[in-house]
Amino acid sequence: MPTEAAPSLRRISESITFFCSQFCPGDVIVKARDWANSRTPASAPEIGGFHTPVERDVLRILLRGQAPAIVMLARAAEGWRAPKPLGVAIREAGAAGRARILSPFPATQRRTTVASAARRNRHILTLADPILIAHASPGGKTEALAKEALARGLTLLTFPSPHNAHLIALGAELA
């Protein structure tokens, strides 16, 4: 599947970012799946790292439903292989022009690390608005990313849930 370097400091027009913490309450998982199922081929492209379980589930649904997706890697694009459960769907979507694989990293960044994932997520904030955070664990990295998005003046969205009250208190709007 073709991969490419990410655009630097250039917005990807009409796109929406999706993030979710590693651990996510069940009611929010259902809302994330419903949201992904509502996306159509005419929907704005979804951009994300699709690294956490809920993010990967959303990517699987987007690809199955023919919705456009942009996967931003936390390593170099050169030599990257799609994870086995999603590989065929990503290759088919890429061939049909519905999926793109991008990376903001040079060819020397061969592995995904905690630091490269954090850099990738901050890079994504420069490319898309709004930012949809399905769930952010209080005090976690995704909550810090939500605060950074708001500090940059980006629109922050989240799903209605008692588990997201802290995001709403920060200024997130309901998706």
N, C-alpha and C positions, 0 to 999 in steps of 0.2 A: 504494500500500500504506500503511495507516495506520502512523504512527510516533508515539512518545510520549516524554515526558521520563522519565528513569530514576528509579526510587524512590531517595530519598536515605536512606542509612544504614539501609536496611531489607533484610533478607535475602530473597532469592528462594528460597522453601522448596524443599527437595529438588532443588537444582540442582548441577551440577558444572561447573567452569570448565576450559577447554582453552586452553593456550598452547603455542607452538612457536617456536623461533628461526627466523630467516630462512633459514639454511642448516642442513640436517638430513641426517644419514647415511641411506643407503638402507634399512638394516635397521630403523631407527626409523620411516621413512615407511611401510614395509609393516605394522609393528605398529600405527601410528596408523590406517591404513586398515582393518585387521582389527577394531580396537576400534570404529571408527565403524560398520562394517558389522554389528557385534553389537548396536548400539543399536536399540530397538524403539519403537513409539508409547507403550508403557507405561514407557519409561525416563525417568529424571529429565531435565529440560531441560538442554541444554548451553548454557552462556553463554560468550561470547568476543567478541573483536574481529574474528576471522576475517580477519586482515589479511595474514599471511604465506602463502606458497604451500601449505604443509601445512595450515594452519588453514582456508584456502579449500577445499582438497580434502576435508577432514573435513566442512565445512559442506555441500558438494555431496552427499556420501554421506548425511549425516543427512537432508537434505531429500528425497533420492531414496527413502530407506528409511522415510519417514514419522515419523522421530524428532523430538521437539520441540527447537527451537533458539531462543536469544535472542541477537540480534546487537546488540552494544553499539558504537555509533558513536564515533569520535574527532572528531566535529564535531556541529553541530546536526542534529536530525532533520528540521527544516523544509527542504524543497527537496532532500532526499537522494533519489538514484536508485540502485537496485540495479545492481551491475556487470553488464554485458551477459551474460557466460556464466552468471550465476546469477539474473538478473532474473526470468525466468518462474517458476522453481522457488520463489524467495522470495515472489513475489506469490501463487502458488497455495497455498503453505504458510501464508502470512499469512491468506488468505481462509478456509482450513480451520481456523484457530486453532492451528496447529502451530508458527508462527514469530512472533516479536515483534521489532520494531526499536526499540531504546531509545537514549537519549542523555543523558549527564549535563551537556551543554553548553547554554548559552543560544543563542537564534536568531542572535546576532551572530557565533558561531564557525562560519563558512561553509566553512572548509577544514580538512582533516586535516593536522596537522603532527607532527613527531617529538615535540614537547612535549605536544600534545594526546593523542597515542597513549599516551604514558607516563602521563598523568593518567587516561585512560580505563582503562588496565590496573590502576592502583592503585585506582580506583573499583570495578572488578570484584572486587578482593580483599575489599571490604566487603560484597559481596552473596552470595557463594557459598563453600561449603566442602564437599567437598575441591577442591583445585586440582590438575589433571593437567597436568604439563609434559612433553610428548612428548620434547623435547630442548631443552637450553639450551647455547649455545656457551659454553665456559669463559671467564669474564671479561666476558661480554656482558650486554646489558640484561635478557634473560630470566633469566639466572642471578641477577642482582640482584633481580629480581622474586621468584624462588624464595626467596632469603634473606629478603626482606621478608615473604613469606607465612609462613615458618617463625617469624620474629620475632613475628608477630601470633598465633601459636599455631594456625595453620591446618594442616590435613592436606595434605601435599604428596605427590603420586603421580607416578611416572614409569614408563616401560617398561624392562624388563630389556634392557640393552645395554652392552657395554664403553664405548660413547660417552657413557653416562650415569653412569659410576662417580662422577664429581664430585658429581652431584645426590644419589646414594645416600649418599655420604660426608657430605653436608650434613644428611641426615636424611630424605630422600625414601623413601617406601615403594614397593614394586613394585605396579603396576596390574594 
